[in-house]
């Protein structure tokens, strides 16, 4: 039972961390996350096109978003 409680605690941490970051993201960044990671569009270029941005802008925004998640997760 202790193992299940520990696993549930860890899972709750990750869910809350994701929700925290998503709440703080600007709308365009939140949409990027939704398209890239939840709707899993086929390519980064497809996500960039959907967001009406260049590939280089997409990669820059994605890197910033990933850094925010990593920071909240305590990885950086």
N, CA, C, O and CB atoms as a CASP TS submission, in Angstrom:
PFRMAT TS
TARGET T0000
AUTHOR 0000-0000-0000
METHOD Language model
MODEL 1
PARENT N/A
ATOM      1  N   UNK     1       0.823  -1.194   0.000  1.00  0.00           N
ATOM      2  CA  UNK     1       0.000   0.000   0.000  1.00  0.00           C
ATOM      3  C   UNK     1       0.866   1.258   0.000  1.00  0.00           C
ATOM      4  O   UNK     1       0.509   2.253  -0.629  1.00  0.00           O
ATOM      5  CB  UNK     1      -0.936  -0.002   1.206  1.00  0.00           C
ATOM      6  N   UNK     2       1.980   1.222   0.685  1.00  0.00           N
ATOM      7  CA  UNK     2       2.879   2.367   0.755  1.00  0.00           C
ATOM      8  C   UNK     2       3.431   2.689  -0.632  1.00  0.00           C
ATOM      9  O   UNK     2       3.578   3.860  -0.982  1.00  0.00           O
ATOM     10  CB  UNK     2       4.030   2.095   1.744  1.00  0.00           C
ATOM     11  N   UNK     3       3.733   1.677  -1.414  1.00  0.00           N
ATOM     12  CA  UNK     3       4.264   1.882  -2.765  1.00  0.00           C
ATOM     13  C   UNK     3       3.228   2.592  -3.632  1.00  0.00           C
ATOM     14  O   UNK     3       3.571   3.504  -4.385  1.00  0.00           O
ATOM     15  CB  UNK     3       4.669   0.531  -3.408  1.00  0.00           C
ATOM     16  N   UNK     4       1.975   2.185  -3.532  1.00  0.00           N
ATOM     17  CA  UNK     4       0.915   2.836  -4.307  1.00  0.00           C
ATOM     18  C   UNK     4       0.726   4.285  -3.880  1.00  0.00           C
ATOM     19  O   UNK     4       0.504   5.155  -4.722  1.00  0.00           O
ATOM     20  CB  UNK     4      -0.401   2.072  -4.153  1.00  0.00           C
ATOM     21  N   UNK     5       0.813   4.551  -2.591  1.00  0.00           N
ATOM     22  CA  UNK     5       0.667   5.922  -2.098  1.00  0.00           C
ATOM     23  C   UNK     5       1.812   6.796  -2.607  1.00  0.00           C
ATOM     24  O   UNK     5       1.590   7.946  -2.986  1.00  0.00           O
ATOM     25  CB  UNK     5       0.624   5.942  -0.554  1.00  0.00           C
ATOM     26  N   UNK     6       3.014   6.268  -2.617  1.00  0.00           N
ATOM     27  CA  UNK     6       4.168   7.017  -3.121  1.00  0.00           C
ATOM     28  C   UNK     6       4.004   7.284  -4.620  1.00  0.00           C
ATOM     29  O   UNK     6       4.278   8.389  -5.087  1.00  0.00           O
ATOM     30  CB  UNK     6       5.488   6.241  -2.848  1.00  0.00           C
ATOM     31  N   UNK     7       3.564   6.290  -5.359  1.00  0.00           N
ATOM     32  CA  UNK     7       3.352   6.472  -6.794  1.00  0.00           C
ATOM     33  C   UNK     7       2.275   7.522  -7.040  1.00  0.00           C
ATOM     34  O   UNK     7       2.432   8.364  -7.924  1.00  0.00           O
ATOM     35  CB  UNK     7       2.962   5.137  -7.461  1.00  0.00           C
ATOM     36  N   UNK     8       1.196   7.490  -6.286  1.00  0.00           N
ATOM     37  CA  UNK     8       0.122   8.473  -6.430  1.00  0.00           C
ATOM     38  C   UNK     8       0.629   9.878  -6.101  1.00  0.00           C
ATOM     39  O   UNK     8       0.238  10.840  -6.762  1.00  0.00           O
ATOM     40  CB  UNK     8      -1.069   8.109  -5.520  1.00  0.00           C
ATOM     41  N   UNK     9       1.484  10.009  -5.101  1.00  0.00           N
ATOM     42  CA  UNK     9       2.051  11.304  -4.732  1.00  0.00           C
ATOM     43  C   UNK     9       2.909  11.858  -5.856  1.00  0.00           C
ATOM     44  O   UNK     9       2.830  13.042  -6.182  1.00  0.00           O
ATOM     45  CB  UNK     9       2.875  11.184  -3.450  1.00  0.00           C
ATOM     46  N   UNK    10       3.735  10.993  -6.450  1.00  0.00           N
ATOM     47  CA  UNK    10       4.594  11.419  -7.568  1.00  0.00           C
ATOM     48  C   UNK    10       3.754  11.837  -8.772  1.00  0.00           C
ATOM     49  O   UNK    10       4.023  12.862  -9.399  1.00  0.00           O
ATOM     50  CB  UNK    10       5.563  10.284  -7.970  1.00  0.00           C
ATOM     51  N   UNK    11       2.741  11.043  -9.088  1.00  0.00           N
ATOM     52  CA  UNK    11       1.877  11.367 -10.220  1.00  0.00           C
ATOM     53  C   UNK    11       1.167  12.701  -9.985  1.00  0.00           C
ATOM     54  O   UNK    11       1.036  13.504 -10.909  1.00  0.00           O
ATOM     55  CB  UNK    11       0.845  10.245 -10.452  1.00  0.00           C
ATOM     56  N   UNK    12       0.717  12.936  -8.773  1.00  0.00           N
ATOM     57  CA  UNK    12       0.052  14.193  -8.441  1.00  0.00           C
ATOM     58  C   UNK    12       1.021  15.365  -8.633  1.00  0.00           C
ATOM     59  O   UNK    12       0.619  16.414  -9.136  1.00  0.00           O
ATOM     60  CB  UNK    12      -0.482  14.159  -6.986  1.00  0.00           C
ATOM     61  N   UNK    13       2.275  15.206  -8.245  1.00  0.00           N
ATOM     62  CA  UNK    13       3.283  16.252  -8.435  1.00  0.00           C
ATOM     63  C   UNK    13       3.395  16.621  -9.905  1.00  0.00           C
ATOM     64  O   UNK    13       3.371  17.802 -10.251  1.00  0.00           O
ATOM     65  CB  UNK    13       4.650  15.795  -7.897  1.00  0.00           C
ATOM     66  N   UNK    14       3.517  15.610 -10.785  1.00  0.00           N
ATOM     67  CA  UNK    14       3.690  15.874 -12.213  1.00  0.00           C
ATOM     68  C   UNK    14       2.468  16.556 -12.814  1.00  0.00           C
ATOM     69  O   UNK    14       2.603  17.496 -13.597  1.00  0.00           O
ATOM     70  CB  UNK    14       3.973  14.577 -12.955  1.00  0.00           C
ATOM     71  N   UNK    15       1.283  16.089 -12.455  1.00  0.00           N
ATOM     72  CA  UNK    15       0.053  16.687 -12.985  1.00  0.00           C
ATOM     73  C   UNK    15      -0.052  18.139 -12.536  1.00  0.00           C
ATOM     74  O   UNK    15      -0.358  19.014 -13.346  1.00  0.00           O
ATOM     75  CB  UNK    15      -1.195  15.886 -12.524  1.00  0.00           C
ATOM     76  N   UNK    16       0.198  18.407 -11.260  1.00  0.00           N
ATOM     77  CA  UNK    16       0.118  19.781 -10.760  1.00  0.00           C
ATOM     78  C   UNK    16       1.176  20.666 -11.401  1.00  0.00           C
ATOM     79  O   UNK    16       0.905  21.829 -11.702  1.00  0.00           O
ATOM     80  CB  UNK    16       0.272  19.804  -9.241  1.00  0.00           C
ATOM     81  N   UNK    17       2.367  20.141 -11.613  1.00  0.00           N
ATOM     82  CA  UNK    17       3.436  20.913 -12.242  1.00  0.00           C
ATOM     83  C   UNK    17       3.051  21.288 -13.667  1.00  0.00           C
ATOM     84  O   UNK    17       3.254  22.428 -14.084  1.00  0.00           O
ATOM     85  CB  UNK    17       4.755  20.119 -12.236  1.00  0.00           C
ATOM     86  N   UNK    18       2.506  20.351 -14.407  1.00  0.00           N
ATOM     87  CA  UNK    18       2.072  20.632 -15.781  1.00  0.00           C
ATOM     88  C   UNK    18       0.961  21.679 -15.778  1.00  0.00           C
ATOM     89  O   UNK    18       1.000  22.630 -16.559  1.00  0.00           O
ATOM     90  CB  UNK    18       1.586  19.336 -16.481  1.00  0.00           C
ATOM     91  N   UNK    19      -0.017  21.508 -14.910  1.00  0.00           N
ATOM     92  CA  UNK    19      -1.113  22.476 -14.832  1.00  0.00           C
ATOM     93  C   UNK    19      -0.594  23.868 -14.467  1.00  0.00           C
ATOM     94  O   UNK    19      -1.054  24.864 -15.025  1.00  0.00           O
ATOM     95  CB  UNK    19      -2.158  22.018 -13.803  1.00  0.00           C
ATOM     96  N   UNK    20       0.365  23.943 -13.531  1.00  0.00           N
ATOM     97  CA  UNK    20       0.949  25.230 -13.127  1.00  0.00           C
ATOM     98  C   UNK    20       1.567  25.946 -14.318  1.00  0.00           C
ATOM     99  O   UNK    20       1.316  27.132 -14.530  1.00  0.00           O
ATOM    100  CB  UNK    20       2.008  25.024 -12.033  1.00  0.00           C
ATOM    101  N   UNK    21       2.368  25.237 -15.091  1.00  0.00           N
ATOM    102  CA  UNK    21       3.042  25.850 -16.233  1.00  0.00           C
ATOM    103  C   UNK    21       2.021  26.262 -17.287  1.00  0.00           C
ATOM    104  O   UNK    21       2.092  27.372 -17.815  1.00  0.00           O
ATOM    105  CB  UNK    21       4.078  24.884 -16.839  1.00  0.00           C
ATOM    106  N   UNK    22       1.084  25.391 -17.593  1.00  0.00           N
ATOM    107  CA  UNK    22       0.083  25.722 -18.610  1.00  0.00           C
ATOM    108  C   UNK    22      -0.711  26.973 -18.242  1.00  0.00           C
ATOM    109  O   UNK    22      -1.041  27.775 -19.115  1.00  0.00           O
ATOM    110  CB  UNK    22      -0.869  24.547 -18.810  1.00  0.00           C
ATOM    111  N   UNK    23      -1.019  27.145 -16.964  1.00  0.00           N
ATOM    112  CA  UNK    23      -1.748  28.329 -16.511  1.00  0.00           C
ATOM    113  C   UNK    23      -0.968  29.614 -16.763  1.00  0.00           C
ATOM    114  O   UNK    23      -1.558  30.653 -17.058  1.00  0.00           O
ATOM    115  CB  UNK    23      -2.070  28.208 -15.033  1.00  0.00           C
ATOM    116  N   UNK    24       0.350  29.545 -16.647  1.00  0.00           N
ATOM    117  CA  UNK    24       1.188  30.733 -16.764  1.00  0.00           C
ATOM    118  C   UNK    24       1.590  31.064 -18.196  1.00  0.00           C
ATOM    119  O   UNK    24       2.038  32.177 -18.472  1.00  0.00           O
ATOM    120  CB  UNK    24       2.415  30.557 -15.940  1.00  0.00           C
ATOM    121  N   UNK    25       1.435  30.117 -19.098  1.00  0.00           N
ATOM    122  CA  UNK    25       1.868  30.341 -20.473  1.00  0.00           C
ATOM    123  C   UNK    25       0.943  31.318 -21.194  1.00  0.00           C
ATOM    124  O   UNK    25      -0.269  31.309 -20.979  1.00  0.00           O
ATOM    125  CB  UNK    25       1.926  29.016 -21.233  1.00  0.00           C
ATOM    126  N   UNK    26       1.525  32.161 -22.050  1.00  0.00           N
ATOM    127  CA  UNK    26       0.679  32.973 -22.926  1.00  0.00           C
ATOM    128  C   UNK    26      -0.129  32.052 -23.850  1.00  0.00           C
ATOM    129  O   UNK    26       0.250  30.903 -24.079  1.00  0.00           O
ATOM    130  CB  UNK    26       1.543  33.976 -23.760  1.00  0.00           C
ATOM    131  N   UNK    27      -1.229  32.562 -24.369  1.00  0.00           N
ATOM    132  CA  UNK    27      -2.126  31.748 -25.199  1.00  0.00           C
ATOM    133  C   UNK    27      -1.403  31.060 -26.351  1.00  0.00           C
ATOM    134  O   UNK    27      -1.644  29.881 -26.614  1.00  0.00           O
ATOM    135  CB  UNK    27      -3.241  32.611 -25.750  1.00  0.00           C
ATOM    136  N   UNK    28      -0.519  31.779 -27.043  1.00  0.00           N
ATOM    137  CA  UNK    28       0.171  31.189 -28.200  1.00  0.00           C
ATOM    138  C   UNK    28       1.073  30.025 -27.771  1.00  0.00           C
ATOM    139  O   UNK    28       1.160  29.017 -28.472  1.00  0.00           O
ATOM    140  CB  UNK    28       1.008  32.264 -28.932  1.00  0.00           C
ATOM    141  N   UNK    29       1.735  30.162 -26.633  1.00  0.00           N
ATOM    142  CA  UNK    29       2.587  29.077 -26.144  1.00  0.00           C
ATOM    143  C   UNK    29       1.756  27.890 -25.690  1.00  0.00           C
ATOM    144  O   UNK    29       2.142  26.741 -25.905  1.00  0.00           O
ATOM    145  CB  UNK    29       3.469  29.564 -24.997  1.00  0.00           C
ATOM    146  N   UNK    30       0.616  28.162 -25.063  1.00  0.00           N
ATOM    147  CA  UNK    30      -0.272  27.077 -24.636  1.00  0.00           C
ATOM    148  C   UNK    30      -0.779  26.311 -25.862  1.00  0.00           C
ATOM    149  O   UNK    30      -0.864  25.083 -25.851  1.00  0.00           O
ATOM    150  CB  UNK    30      -1.469  27.636 -23.807  1.00  0.00           C
ATOM    151  N   UNK    31      -1.113  27.058 -26.914  1.00  0.00           N
ATOM    152  CA  UNK    31      -1.576  26.417 -28.153  1.00  0.00           C
ATOM    153  C   UNK    31      -0.461  25.561 -28.757  1.00  0.00           C
ATOM    154  O   UNK    31      -0.723  24.472 -29.266  1.00  0.00           O
ATOM    155  CB  UNK    31      -2.049  27.484 -29.178  1.00  0.00           C
ATOM    156  N   UNK    32       0.777  26.048 -28.702  1.00  0.00           N
ATOM    157  CA  UNK    32       1.927  25.277 -29.189  1.00  0.00           C
ATOM    158  C   UNK    32       2.014  23.943 -28.448  1.00  0.00           C
ATOM    159  O   UNK    32       2.202  22.895 -29.067  1.00  0.00           O
ATOM    160  CB  UNK    32       3.245  26.082 -29.011  1.00  0.00           C
ATOM    161  N   UNK    33       1.878  23.986 -27.132  1.00  0.00           N
ATOM    162  CA  UNK    33       1.935  22.754 -26.327  1.00  0.00           C
ATOM    163  C   UNK    33       0.799  21.816 -26.716  1.00  0.00           C
ATOM    164  O   UNK    33       1.007  20.617 -26.901  1.00  0.00           O
ATOM    165  CB  UNK    33       1.862  23.082 -24.813  1.00  0.00           C
ATOM    166  N   UNK    34      -0.388  22.367 -26.836  1.00  0.00           N
ATOM    167  CA  UNK    34      -1.536  21.535 -27.206  1.00  0.00           C
ATOM    168  C   UNK    34      -1.318  20.847 -28.551  1.00  0.00           C
ATOM    169  O   UNK    34      -1.545  19.644 -28.683  1.00  0.00           O
ATOM    170  CB  UNK    34      -2.810  22.382 -27.254  1.00  0.00           C
ATOM    171  N   UNK    35      -0.883  21.606 -29.536  1.00  0.00           N
ATOM    172  CA  UNK    35      -0.697  21.032 -30.870  1.00  0.00           C
ATOM    173  C   UNK    35       0.445  20.024 -30.906  1.00  0.00           C
ATOM    174  O   UNK    35       0.315  18.950 -31.494  1.00  0.00           O
ATOM    175  CB  UNK    35      -0.438  22.134 -31.880  1.00  0.00           C
ATOM    176  N   UNK    36       1.546  20.368 -30.287  1.00  0.00           N
ATOM    177  CA  UNK    36       2.749  19.532 -30.363  1.00  0.00           C
ATOM    178  C   UNK    36       2.642  18.283 -29.494  1.00  0.00           C
ATOM    179  O   UNK    36       2.999  17.191 -29.935  1.00  0.00           O
ATOM    180  CB  UNK    36       3.970  20.336 -29.950  1.00  0.00           C
ATOM    181  N   UNK    37       2.157  18.434 -28.273  1.00  0.00           N
ATOM    182  CA  UNK    37       2.244  17.330 -27.323  1.00  0.00           C
ATOM    183  C   UNK    37       0.919  16.644 -27.013  1.00  0.00           C
ATOM    184  O   UNK    37       0.919  15.473 -26.633  1.00  0.00           O
ATOM    185  CB  UNK    37       2.830  17.822 -26.065  1.00  0.00           C
ATOM    186  N   UNK    38      -0.204  17.331 -27.162  1.00  0.00           N
ATOM    187  CA  UNK    38      -1.485  16.697 -26.867  1.00  0.00           C
ATOM    188  C   UNK    38      -2.179  16.222 -28.141  1.00  0.00           C
ATOM    189  O   UNK    38      -2.747  15.130 -28.165  1.00  0.00           O
ATOM    190  CB  UNK    38      -2.391  17.664 -26.109  1.00  0.00           C
ATOM    191  N   UNK    39      -2.139  17.028 -29.195  1.00  0.00           N
ATOM    192  CA  UNK    39      -2.741  16.610 -30.459  1.00  0.00           C
ATOM    193  C   UNK    39      -1.723  15.907 -31.344  1.00  0.00           C
ATOM    194  O   UNK    39      -2.092  15.274 -32.333  1.00  0.00           O
ATOM    195  CB  UNK    39      -3.330  17.812 -31.192  1.00  0.00           C
ATOM    196  N   UNK    40      -0.464  16.012 -30.999  1.00  0.00           N
ATOM    197  CA  UNK    40       0.644  15.334 -31.669  1.00  0.00           C
ATOM    198  C   UNK    40       0.599  15.489 -33.187  1.00  0.00           C
ATOM    199  O   UNK    40       0.557  14.505 -33.926  1.00  0.00           O
ATOM    200  CB  UNK    40       0.638  13.867 -31.311  1.00  0.00           C
ATOM    201  N   UNK    41       0.608  16.749 -33.638  1.00  0.00           N
ATOM    202  CA  UNK    41       0.715  16.980 -35.074  1.00  0.00           C
ATOM    203  C   UNK    41       1.970  16.302 -35.586  1.00  0.00           C
ATOM    204  O   UNK    41       2.935  16.130 -34.841  1.00  0.00           O
ATOM    205  CB  UNK    41       0.733  18.496 -35.403  1.00  0.00           C
ATOM    206  N   UNK    42       1.964  15.924 -36.830  1.00  0.00           N
ATOM    207  CA  UNK    42       3.005  15.052 -37.373  1.00  0.00           C
ATOM    208  C   UNK    42       4.408  15.652 -37.363  1.00  0.00           C
ATOM    209  O   UNK    42       5.380  14.935 -37.124  1.00  0.00           O
ATOM    210  CB  UNK    42       2.652  14.684 -38.764  1.00  0.00           C
ATOM    211  N   UNK    43       4.528  16.942 -37.615  1.00  0.00           N
ATOM    212  CA  UNK    43       5.876  17.529 -37.664  1.00  0.00           C
ATOM    213  C   UNK    43       5.884  18.883 -36.972  1.00  0.00           C
ATOM    214  O   UNK    43       4.842  19.505 -36.767  1.00  0.00           O
ATOM    215  CB  UNK    43       6.361  17.674 -39.127  1.00  0.00           C
ATOM    216  N   UNK    44       7.086  19.322 -36.618  1.00  0.00           N
ATOM    217  CA  UNK    44       7.235  20.651 -36.044  1.00  0.00           C
ATOM    218  C   UNK    44       6.800  21.716 -37.041  1.00  0.00           C
ATOM    219  O   UNK    44       6.204  22.725 -36.663  1.00  0.00           O
ATOM    220  CB  UNK    44       8.683  20.889 -35.610  1.00  0.00           C
ATOM    221  N   UNK    45       7.100  21.487 -38.315  1.00  0.00           N
ATOM    222  CA  UNK    45       6.691  22.437 -39.354  1.00  0.00           C
ATOM    223  C   UNK    45       5.172  22.552 -39.430  1.00  0.00           C
ATOM    224  O   UNK    45       4.645  23.636 -39.681  1.00  0.00           O
ATOM    225  CB  UNK    45       7.252  22.013 -40.716  1.00  0.00           C
ATOM    226  N   UNK    46       4.472  21.451 -39.217  1.00  0.00           N
ATOM    227  CA  UNK    46       3.008  21.481 -39.224  1.00  0.00           C
ATOM    228  C   UNK    46       2.477  22.327 -38.065  1.00  0.00           C
ATOM    229  O   UNK    46       1.509  23.070 -38.222  1.00  0.00           O
ATOM    230  CB  UNK    46       2.439  20.050 -39.144  1.00  0.00           C
ATOM    231  N   UNK    47       3.115  22.206 -36.909  1.00  0.00           N
ATOM    232  CA  UNK    47       2.716  23.022 -35.759  1.00  0.00           C
ATOM    233  C   UNK    47       2.992  24.490 -36.054  1.00  0.00           C
ATOM    234  O   UNK    47       2.139  25.344 -35.811  1.00  0.00           O
ATOM    235  CB  UNK    47       3.465  22.577 -34.473  1.00  0.00           C
ATOM    236  N   UNK    48       4.179  24.788 -36.578  1.00  0.00           N
ATOM    237  CA  UNK    48       4.537  26.171 -36.910  1.00  0.00           C
ATOM    238  C   UNK    48       3.538  26.749 -37.905  1.00  0.00           C
ATOM    239  O   UNK    48       3.099  27.891 -37.764  1.00  0.00           O
ATOM    240  CB  UNK    48       5.969  26.244 -37.487  1.00  0.00           C
ATOM    241  N   UNK    49       3.187  25.965 -38.897  1.00  0.00           N
ATOM    242  CA  UNK    49       2.246  26.431 -39.912  1.00  0.00           C
ATOM    243  C   UNK    49       0.883  26.711 -39.281  1.00  0.00           C
ATOM    244  O   UNK    49       0.252  27.726 -39.575  1.00  0.00           O
ATOM    245  CB  UNK    49       2.112  25.392 -41.046  1.00  0.00           C
ATOM    246  N   UNK    50       0.443  25.815 -38.424  1.00  0.00           N
ATOM    247  CA  UNK    50      -0.844  25.984 -37.741  1.00  0.00           C
ATOM    248  C   UNK    50      -0.856  27.260 -36.904  1.00  0.00           C
ATOM    249  O   UNK    50      -1.895  27.905 -36.764  1.00  0.00           O
ATOM    250  CB  UNK    50      -1.143  24.766 -36.850  1.00  0.00           C
ATOM    251  N   UNK    51       0.296  27.621 -36.352  1.00  0.00           N
ATOM    252  CA  UNK    51       0.411  28.816 -35.508  1.00  0.00           C
ATOM    253  C   UNK    51       0.800  30.064 -36.308  1.00  0.00           C
ATOM    254  O   UNK    51       0.983  31.143 -35.744  1.00  0.00           O
ATOM    255  CB  UNK    51       1.438  28.574 -34.409  1.00  0.00           C
ATOM    256  N   UNK    52       0.921  29.903 -37.608  1.00  0.00           N
ATOM    257  CA  UNK    52       1.310  31.018 -38.480  1.00  0.00           C
ATOM    258  C   UNK    52       2.636  31.644 -38.068  1.00  0.00           C
ATOM    259  O   UNK    52       2.756  32.864 -37.959  1.00  0.00           O
ATOM    260  CB  UNK    52       0.228  32.079 -38.479  1.00  0.00           C
ATOM    261  N   UNK    53       3.622  30.791 -37.843  1.00  0.00           N
ATOM    262  CA  UNK    53       4.951  31.287 -37.495  1.00  0.00           C
ATOM    263  C   UNK    53       5.997  30.522 -38.291  1.00  0.00           C
ATOM    264  O   UNK    53       5.746  29.420 -38.778  1.00  0.00           O
ATOM    265  CB  UNK    53       5.216  31.154 -35.973  1.00  0.00           C
ATOM    266  N   UNK    54       7.165  31.123 -38.413  1.00  0.00           N
ATOM    267  CA  UNK    54       8.254  30.463 -39.123  1.00  0.00           C
ATOM    268  C   UNK    54       8.761  29.291 -38.295  1.00  0.00           C
ATOM    269  O   UNK    54       8.507  29.206 -37.094  1.00  0.00           O
ATOM    270  CB  UNK    54       9.401  31.457 -39.424  1.00  0.00           C
ATOM    271  N   UNK    55       9.478  28.392 -38.953  1.00  0.00           N
ATOM    272  CA  UNK    55      10.067  27.260 -38.227  1.00  0.00           C
ATOM    273  C   UNK    55      11.023  27.755 -37.151  1.00  0.00           C
ATOM    274  O   UNK    55      11.033  27.219 -36.043  1.00  0.00           O
ATOM    275  CB  UNK    55      10.803  26.316 -39.196  1.00  0.00           C
ATOM    276  N   UNK    56      11.832  28.776 -37.461  1.00  0.00           N
ATOM    277  CA  UNK    56      12.797  29.265 -36.470  1.00  0.00           C
ATOM    278  C   UNK    56      12.073  29.870 -35.261  1.00  0.00           C
ATOM    279  O   UNK    56      12.509  29.687 -34.124  1.00  0.00           O
ATOM    280  CB  UNK    56      13.740  30.314 -37.107  1.00  0.00           C
ATOM    281  N   UNK    57      10.974  30.586 -35.499  1.00  0.00           N
ATOM    282  CA  UNK    57      10.189  31.121 -34.376  1.00  0.00           C
ATOM    283  C   UNK    57       9.587  29.988 -33.557  1.00  0.00           C
ATOM    284  O   UNK    57       9.556  30.045 -32.328  1.00  0.00           O
ATOM    285  CB  UNK    57       9.072  32.056 -34.886  1.00  0.00           C
ATOM    286  N   UNK    58       9.109  28.957 -34.252  1.00  0.00           N
ATOM    287  CA  UNK    58       8.553  27.799 -33.546  1.00  0.00           C
ATOM    288  C   UNK    58       9.597  27.181 -32.620  1.00  0.00           C
ATOM    289  O   UNK    58       9.317  26.941 -31.445  1.00  0.00           O
ATOM    290  CB  UNK    58       8.044  26.747 -34.550  1.00  0.00           C
ATOM    291  N   UNK    59      10.799  26.922 -33.140  1.00  0.00           N
ATOM    292  CA  UNK    59      11.839  26.290 -32.320  1.00  0.00           C
ATOM    293  C   UNK    59      12.231  27.173 -31.145  1.00  0.00           C
ATOM    294  O   UNK    59      12.473  26.664 -30.051  1.00  0.00           O
ATOM    295  CB  UNK    59      13.072  25.979 -33.168  1.00  0.00           C
ATOM    296  N   UNK    60      12.297  28.465 -31.344  1.00  0.00           N
ATOM    297  CA  UNK    60      12.641  29.378 -30.258  1.00  0.00           C
ATOM    298  C   UNK    60      11.565  29.332 -29.174  1.00  0.00           C
ATOM    299  O   UNK    60      11.879  29.228 -27.988  1.00  0.00           O
ATOM    300  CB  UNK    60      12.811  30.819 -30.789  1.00  0.00           C
ATOM    301  N   UNK    61      10.293  29.410 -29.583  1.00  0.00           N
ATOM    302  CA  UNK    61       9.186  29.363 -28.613  1.00  0.00           C
ATOM    303  C   UNK    61       9.154  28.012 -27.899  1.00  0.00           C
ATOM    304  O   UNK    61       8.974  27.952 -26.683  1.00  0.00           O
ATOM    305  CB  UNK    61       7.832  29.626 -29.319  1.00  0.00           C
ATOM    306  N   UNK    62       9.329  26.929 -28.660  1.00  0.00           N
ATOM    307  CA  UNK    62       9.305  25.591 -28.073  1.00  0.00           C
ATOM    308  C   UNK    62      10.406  25.444 -27.033  1.00  0.00           C
ATOM    309  O   UNK    62      10.176  24.893 -25.957  1.00  0.00           O
ATOM    310  CB  UNK    62       9.456  24.518 -29.162  1.00  0.00           C
ATOM    311  N   UNK    63      11.605  25.936 -27.352  1.00  0.00           N
ATOM    312  CA  UNK    63      12.708  25.863 -26.393  1.00  0.00           C
ATOM    313  C   UNK    63      12.385  26.620 -25.108  1.00  0.00           C
ATOM    314  O   UNK    63      12.698  26.154 -24.012  1.00  0.00           O
ATOM    315  CB  UNK    63      13.987  26.419 -27.016  1.00  0.00           C
ATOM    316  N   UNK    64      11.757  27.786 -25.245  1.00  0.00           N
ATOM    317  CA  UNK    64      11.370  28.560 -24.060  1.00  0.00           C
ATOM    318  C   UNK    64      10.329  27.821 -23.225  1.00  0.00           C
ATOM    319  O   UNK    64      10.402  27.798 -21.997  1.00  0.00           O
ATOM    320  CB  UNK    64      10.826  29.929 -24.475  1.00  0.00           C
ATOM    321  N   UNK    65       9.361  27.218 -23.910  1.00  0.00           N
ATOM    322  CA  UNK    65       8.312  26.472 -23.212  1.00  0.00           C
ATOM    323  C   UNK    65       8.902  25.252 -22.507  1.00  0.00           C
ATOM    324  O   UNK    65       8.580  24.992 -21.347  1.00  0.00           O
ATOM    325  CB  UNK    65       7.207  26.037 -24.200  1.00  0.00           C
ATOM    326  N   UNK    66       9.751  24.510 -23.190  1.00  0.00           N
ATOM    327  CA  UNK    66      10.371  23.323 -22.587  1.00  0.00           C
ATOM    328  C   UNK    66      11.202  23.730 -21.372  1.00  0.00           C
ATOM    329  O   UNK    66      11.214  23.024 -20.363  1.00  0.00           O
ATOM    330  CB  UNK    66      11.258  22.575 -23.624  1.00  0.00           C
ATOM    331  N   UNK    67      11.897  24.868 -21.464  1.00  0.00           N
ATOM    332  CA  UNK    67      12.683  25.336 -20.317  1.00  0.00           C
ATOM    333  C   UNK    67      11.769  25.635 -19.130  1.00  0.00           C
ATOM    334  O   UNK    67      12.112  25.323 -17.990  1.00  0.00           O
ATOM    335  CB  UNK    67      13.499  26.596 -20.693  1.00  0.00           C
ATOM    336  N   UNK    68      10.608  26.237 -19.391  1.00  0.00           N
ATOM    337  CA  UNK    68       9.668  26.529 -18.285  1.00  0.00           C
ATOM    338  C   UNK    68       9.219  25.246 -17.592  1.00  0.00           C
ATOM    339  O   UNK    68       9.150  25.180 -16.364  1.00  0.00           O
ATOM    340  CB  UNK    68       8.432  27.298 -18.809  1.00  0.00           C
ATOM    341  N   UNK    69       8.913  24.220 -18.403  1.00  0.00           N
ATOM    342  CA  UNK    69       8.514  22.946 -17.790  1.00  0.00           C
ATOM    343  C   UNK    69       9.668  22.340 -17.010  1.00  0.00           C
ATOM    344  O   UNK    69       9.479  21.888 -15.881  1.00  0.00           O
ATOM    345  CB  UNK    69       8.025  21.957 -18.862  1.00  0.00           C
ATOM    346  N   UNK    70      10.854  22.323 -17.591  1.00  0.00           N
ATOM    347  CA  UNK    70      12.023  21.743 -16.911  1.00  0.00           C
ATOM    348  C   UNK    70      12.304  22.476 -15.606  1.00  0.00           C
ATOM    349  O   UNK    70      12.640  21.853 -14.598  1.00  0.00           O
ATOM    350  CB  UNK    70      13.266  21.796 -17.825  1.00  0.00           C
ATOM    351  N   UNK    71      12.168  23.779 -15.627  1.00  0.00           N
ATOM    352  CA  UNK    71      12.394  24.576 -14.419  1.00  0.00           C
ATOM    353  C   UNK    71      11.377  24.212 -13.340  1.00  0.00           C
ATOM    354  O   UNK    71      11.738  24.027 -12.178  1.00  0.00           O
ATOM    355  CB  UNK    71      12.315  26.082 -14.740  1.00  0.00           C
ATOM    356  N   UNK    72      10.111  24.111 -13.727  1.00  0.00           N
ATOM    357  CA  UNK    72       9.057  23.766 -12.761  1.00  0.00           C
ATOM    358  C   UNK    72       9.220  22.341 -12.243  1.00  0.00           C
ATOM    359  O   UNK    72       8.893  22.057 -11.091  1.00  0.00           O
ATOM    360  CB  UNK    72       7.674  23.930 -13.400  1.00  0.00           C
ATOM    361  N   UNK    73       9.719  21.455 -13.079  1.00  0.00           N
ATOM    362  CA  UNK    73       9.947  20.068 -12.672  1.00  0.00           C
ATOM    363  C   UNK    73      11.188  19.924 -11.792  1.00  0.00           C
ATOM    364  O   UNK    73      11.427  18.859 -11.225  1.00  0.00           O
ATOM    365  CB  UNK    73      10.084  19.180 -13.899  1.00  0.00           C
ATOM    366  N   UNK    74      11.980  21.001 -11.677  1.00  0.00           N
ATOM    367  CA  UNK    74      13.188  20.953 -10.861  1.00  0.00           C
ATOM    368  C   UNK    74      14.359  20.315 -11.578  1.00  0.00           C
ATOM    369  O   UNK    74      15.279  19.810 -10.934  1.00  0.00           O
ATOM    370  CB  UNK    74      12.917  20.209  -9.593  1.00  0.00           C
ATOM    371  N   UNK    75      14.338  20.329 -12.901  1.00  0.00           N
ATOM    372  CA  UNK    75      15.404  19.673 -13.663  1.00  0.00           C
ATOM    373  C   UNK    75      16.524  20.632 -14.044  1.00  0.00           C
ATOM    374  O   UNK    75      17.600  20.194 -14.451  1.00  0.00           O
ATOM    375  CB  UNK    75      14.833  19.042 -14.913  1.00  0.00           C
ATOM    376  N   UNK    76      16.284  21.937 -13.918  1.00  0.00           N
ATOM    377  CA  UNK    76      17.328  22.933 -14.210  1.00  0.00           C
ATOM    378  C   UNK    76      17.431  23.926 -13.079  1.00  0.00           C
ATOM    379  O   UNK    76      18.251  24.842 -13.135  1.00  0.00           O
ATOM    380  CB  UNK    76      17.040  23.667 -15.532  1.00  0.00           C
TER
END
